[in-house]
Amino acid sequence: MTVDVQIPAVLKKLTGGAKSVKGQGQTVRELLEDLDREYPGMKKQLTSEDGQPHRFVNIYLNDEDIRFLQQMETPLKDGDVVSILPAIAGG
């Protein structure tokens, strides 16, 4: 499946400045692996050693947080939009 991936500013250095890229995969996990092949270092920035997203990284599929779906095994379909957002702290 080919999906659009919205890239946060902190990762644009990996994509040559692109804020949106295309990626492929049947699941979010496969998509991140595909992005890492195309943009080396991407997966390390987004996931921990156990393969789960860092707790400060939010991944959305069509505006739905994957934590409330099937997490990294959330299935994708052509035309989906995946947004990667770093958590923002403040106070």
C-alpha positions in Angstrom: 0.0 0.0 0.0 1.3 3.5 -0.8 0.5 6.2 1.8 1.4 9.8 2.3 3.6 10.5 5.3 3.7 13.9 7.0 7.2 14.5 8.3 7.8 16.7 11.4 10.4 19.5 11.1 12.9 17.7 13.3 13.1 14.9 10.7 13.2 16.9 7.5 17.0 16.7 7.5 16.6 13.0 6.7 14.2 13.7 3.8 16.1 16.4 2.2 13.8 19.0 3.5 10.6 17.4 2.3 7.6 17.7 4.7 5.7 15.0 3.0 6.9 11.7 1.4 5.4 8.6 0.0 5.9 5.3 1.8 4.8 1.7 1.4 3.7 -1.1 3.8 0.8 -3.2 4.8 1.1 -2.0 8.4 2.6 1.0 10.2 5.6 -1.2 11.2 6.2 -2.1 7.6 5.8 1.6 6.6 8.5 2.7 9.1 10.8 0.0 7.8 10.3 1.2 4.2 10.9 4.8 5.3 14.1 3.8 7.0 15.4 2.1 3.8 14.6 5.3 1.8 15.7 7.7 4.6 18.3 5.9 6.7 18.1 6.8 10.4 14.3 7.5 10.4 13.3 4.4 12.3 15.8 5.0 15.0 14.5 8.5 15.5 10.9 7.1 15.9 11.1 3.8 17.7 12.8 2.3 20.7 14.8 -1.0 20.7 11.6 -3.0 21.2 10.2 -1.6 17.9 7.5 0.5 19.6 7.3 4.3 19.0 9.3 6.4 21.5 6.9 7.7 24.1 7.4 11.2 22.8 6.5 10.3 19.3 2.8 10.3 18.2 1.8 8.5 15.0 -1.6 9.2 13.5 -3.4 7.3 10.7 -6.0 9.6 9.1 -6.1 11.7 12.3 -6.5 8.6 14.6 -3.8 7.9 17.1 -2.4 4.4 16.3 -2.2 3.7 20.1 -6.0 3.4 20.0 -6.0 1.3 16.9 -3.7 -1.7 16.5 -0.5 0.2 17.3 2.4 -0.8 15.0 0.2 -3.5 13.4 -2.4 -1.0 12.3 -3.2 -1.9 8.7 -2.8 0.6 5.9 -4.5 1.1 2.6 -3.7 3.1 -0.5 -4.3 6.8 0.0 -4.0 6.8 3.8 -2.3 9.7 5.4 0.2 8.9 8.2 1.3 11.9 10.4 4.3 11.7 12.6 4.3 14.3 15.4 6.8 14.8 18.2 5.0 15.3 21.6 5.3 18.8 22.8 5.8 19.6 26.4 5.3 22.9 28.1 3.8 24.6 30.9 
